[in-house]
Every structure is written in C-alpha cells, then in structure tokens.
C-alpha cells in the first residue's frame, strides 16, 4: 500500500474506531473487551472497502457469526455492524 493510500484511509479508520467505541460505551462493555470488538469493526471496515451489495452483507454476517462462535455477544456485534457500517443481516 502506498503512503498516499494509507494517509487517505487513516482518518476513516480512526473515525470508524471512535464510532465502535461509542457503541461499546453505550452498551456498557468493559474496556478489556474493546480490542476484540474493535477487531470485528476493522474486519467490517475491510469488507466495506472490498465488497458491495449482497456479497458485502453476506460476508459481514459470516464474520459476525464467527465472532459469536468465539464467544462474543451477538447483539453487540450486530449493533456495531448496523450502527457503524449501516449493514443489516440478509433476510430469510
């Protein structure tokens, strides 16, 4: 990645992390858990940059299910996905 690309992406990444922290704070999540939920946010951030439409939503849902399987709270992950990234789970 070139320096100009990093400089362009960095403010968006910082803004995303601030929004994730706001969600976590609103939900009363312990700061010891922040790094894990921030990593989920970073994963969604990468997905948003790589995919669009149904593929993006499906990949975000797969990522969410993986984090749930690792023991993280589904409702919190869904809030991060929906509030920070404005993504929703695919319908039935």
C-alpha positions in Angstrom: 0.0 0.0 0.0 1.4 3.4 -0.9 1.8 6.2 1.6 -0.9 8.3 0.0 -3.4 5.4 0.2 -2.6 5.0 3.9 -2.9 8.7 4.6 -6.3 8.7 2.8 -7.6 5.7 4.7 -6.3 6.5 8.2 -8.9 9.2 9.1 -11.7 6.9 8.0 -10.3 4.1 10.2 -9.9 6.4 13.2 -13.5 7.6 12.7 -14.8 4.1 12.5 -13.0 3.0 15.7 -14.4 6.0 17.5 -17.9 5.0 16.4 -17.3 1.4 17.6 -16.1 2.7 20.9 -19.3 4.8 21.2 -21.4 1.7 20.7 -19.4 -0.2 23.2 -19.6 2.5 25.8 -23.4 2.8 25.3 -23.7 -1.0 25.8 -21.5 -0.9 29.0 -18.9 -3.2 27.6 -15.7 -3.5 29.7 -12.7 -1.7 28.2 -10.8 -5.0 28.5 -13.2 -6.3 25.7 -12.7 -3.3 23.4 -9.8 -4.7 21.4 -11.9 -7.7 20.3 -14.9 -5.7 19.2 -12.6 -3.2 17.5 -11.1 -6.0 15.6 -14.5 -7.0 14.4 -15.0 -3.4 13.4 -11.8 -3.4 11.5 -12.8 -6.6 9.7 -16.1 -5.0 8.6 -14.1 -1.9 7.6 -12.0 -4.1 5.3 -15.1 -5.8 3.9 -16.8 -2.5 3.1 -13.7 -1.5 1.1 -13.6 -4.8 -0.8 -17.3 -5.7 -1.4 -20.7 -4.2 -2.1 -24.3 -5.2 -2.1 -25.4 -8.7 -1.2 -21.9 -10.0 -1.2 -20.9 -7.4 1.4 -23.9 -8.1 3.6 -23.3 -11.9 3.4 -19.6 -11.6 4.2 -20.4 -9.3 7.2 -22.9 -11.8 8.5 -20.4 -14.6 8.2 -17.8 -12.5 10.1 -20.4 -11.8 12.8 -21.2 -15.5 13.2 -17.6 -16.3 13.5 -17.2 -13.8 16.3 -20.3 -15.1 18.0 -18.8 -18.7 17.8 -15.7 -17.3 19.5 -17.9 -16.2 22.4 -18.7 -12.6 21.8 -22.2 -11.1 22.3 -24.2 -11.2 19.1 -26.4 -8.2 20.0 -23.3 -6.0 20.4 -21.7 -7.3 17.2 -25.0 -6.6 15.4 -25.1 -3.0 16.7 -21.5 -2.4 15.5 -22.4 -3.9 12.1 -25.7 -2.0 11.8 -24.9 1.4 13.5 -21.3 1.9 12.4 -21.5 0.3 9.0 -25.2 0.6 8.2 -25.3 -3.1 7.3 -28.1 -5.5 8.1 -28.3 -9.3 8.1 -29.7 -10.9 5.0 -33.4 -11.7 5.1 -34.8 -15.3 5.1 
